Amino acid sequence: MCGIVAYIGPKDASPFLLEGLQRLEYRGYDSAGVAVIAPATKSVPAKLKVCKVKGRVADLAAALPARFKGGAGIGHTRWATHGVPSDANAHPHTDNEGRIAVVHNGIIENADELRAKLAADGALFRSETDTEVLAHLIAAHRADGGELEDAVRAALKLVVGTYGIAVLDAEQTDRIVVARNGSPIVLGIGEKEMFAASDVSALVRYTRQVVHLEDGELATVRADGFRTFTEDARTVTRQPSTVDWEIGSYDTGGYAHYLLKEIHEQPGAVERTLSGRLDERFSTAHLGGLNLDARELREIRRVKILGCGSAYYAGEMGAQLIEELARIPAHSEPASEFRYRNPVIEADTLYVAVSQSGETYDTLAAVQEIKRKGGRVLGVVNTVGSAIARECDGGIYLHAGPEISVASTKAFTSTVVAFALLALHFGRIHDLSPADGRRIVAALKALPEQIRDMLGQEREIEKLAAEYAQSQGMMFIGRVRGYPVAREGAQKLKEISYVHAEAYPASELKHGPLALISPELPTVALVPDDELLDKNLTALGEIKARSGRVLAIAHRPIEARLADHCVVVPKSEPELDPLLLNIPLQLLAYHAAVALDRDVDKPRNLAKSVTVE
Ligand code: G6P
């Protein structure tokens, strides 16, 4: 959601803070701000300087005064939750005297109550945010002197909610205090300088040595090192680890946008998801992280998959794979709905949480609810060590590499591949024959090359996208395996191009949406060459008879009578076809968004990791 950066060392903090914020901007981008401690001179004591603006990091850079210098600083890029995007609501927030500055990710649930108490004691609130409460609360605990970290600990004890924070104090200029509870904080270790951020992507340019704080932990960060401790002041030892993702993973690498780069990274991402997991001898998948043996897996009667947005749609494809290959009833549901309906948790159901970031609050809350009721949850997660990954009993890491663009593409595809592995593994424990296992193993191995082939058609899809982007809206239809593809395709188009898009099962057309069909509302139709081909062709006939335009995504050319355009997709095994049928829809959405001059990587009103309810 929002992004945090912090620096302390001999250099000027601002260039790192701005560069780091730019890297984190994908997480939230409606306002940005920085604070530094200007060092004391003979006549003037050290002083906090704050600059914050509504808008992008580039607007902040433009607004930054030339003399904004200091060797300790914190920064933030925001996605509004409490209060509209505005200069005043942008972080950092300060206390009355402008001595303590705080940047914060997460939500303080008892902010109203704390605000009333602090205001009664004289705190002057200048924003509508929950974060400002923290600045005043820490200042109140610093009033009696003592150490900044003790004041932060004392303040956090009064707080209910989630946070990742970084705190500066103009009277203790040799340190930054950070804390984590539900929102990630990573320390970066440099040469006589230290960094901190909410995400390693802000750090990799400066250091590969990082320390991930755990929930409930704080750290004092000084130029020459750090100390981690708990909210009860107990020191904890944290060993640094080395970031293994390539620095290049965080750049656009010559592509116009992260989204396009990530679409093109899919063959490699799929290879990594599959790597070391195909067992050709037994025609199955080897999944070391499940923490469930064959006997335990046999006891599972149902699979319930939970995720939000594209993760939920990937879960729908996953549910179909599990039903088809393992013949175990499986269903995907938005985690955001599940957690609010007092779900029935059954001992013989396997719950699977899907999340690229591993941070999505609704998905995390769903996992916690299942665990609280004694259920068993696996995670299908991209970000190693993320909150959801840690909360689950086991799972499958995607290894898709960092995904920066808000709209999910490579993580989506890798998630479906991970489900195919899970379904294969499950299937081979149940009744999937060795021959069918071999068929799926071979098809999985062929996927990276088939995705490459598909991406080779980008220029033609680009032309189609420019044409279809001019429509007032688009319908996406698919049947059974094609329906989740239609849903994800519509989601991708609407979120990045803002063209209204609706997905329907092809079978439901005549029960309502056919009324919308006209030359102004074209239909993207998923027409795989499977046992439902004839039914799908009939649906195309129904649309054409109402003067609707059709763009078919198919395994062989569709006659002009039934489709105005056709994109031909390489054929896999029927169970895996949805994954390949989705690739042209990513390119269609991307090029439609470019044709309409949209902010492809940062669509309006959205954020990458939604860490709020
Ligand atoms: C947000 C993003 C979506 C993403 C969803 C789930 O809504 O805009 O692109 O699919 O969160 O994210 P996760 O990190 O849990 O997969």
Boltz pocket constraint, residues with backbone or C-beta under 6 A from the ligand:
constraints:
  - pocket:
      binder: B
      contacts: [[A, 308], [A, 309], [A, 310], [A, 311], [A, 354], [A, 355], [A, 356], [A, 357], [A, 358], [A, 359], [A, 360], [A, 363], [A, 406], [A, 407], [A, 408], [A, 606], [A, 607], [A, 608], [A, 609], [A, 610]]
      max_distance: 6.0
